[in-house]
Amino acid sequence: MINQFHINLELQHIYLEVYAERFHYLRRFLESYYCYQHNLVTKQGKMDWEGIFQYAQRSKAASDISNRKQLVREMTLPLPVLIGMLKVLVRDDKASIENIQRLLDAHFSYVIITREEHLALKKVGLLERMPTTYYQEKSTDFHLAATRFSAVDITF
């Protein structure tokens, strides 16, 4: 019950930031939404971003690593891509709390990868963007979130 309150509160924050086109604060609200949505909370009912490391899907390379300092939490779709989707909602005058929630529930998640895998994404420029094949309708990678990970041989 209390989580639902926090989920709704975070959705309202996200809605206000999106509607005002203040996208630079979104990461914090998105992370809070994710934590409450997946019951990643402390005993005091506060969001627990460290819980993402226990909850999120791990790459094969990350699955045997217990040292948290060797791991990185990464949005499945980069933040700029999610922001682009949210901007489309604003552009099309469809930026409602319900539509934002649908979009987030369909496209927003985290994965856990190793620091080496994170560096591999960075080296090929895929930390903040998706490969071009992600956007090409005739590609087998069209709108597949795993595209940027498979581009550097990260498997789950």
Secondary structure by P-SEA (a helix, b strand, c coil): caaaaaaaaaaaaaaaaaaaccccaaaaaaaaaaaaaaccccccccccccccccccccccccccccccccbbbbccccaaaaaaaaaaaaaaccccaaaaaaaaaaccbbbbbcaaaaaaaaaacccccccccccccccccccccaaaaaaacccc
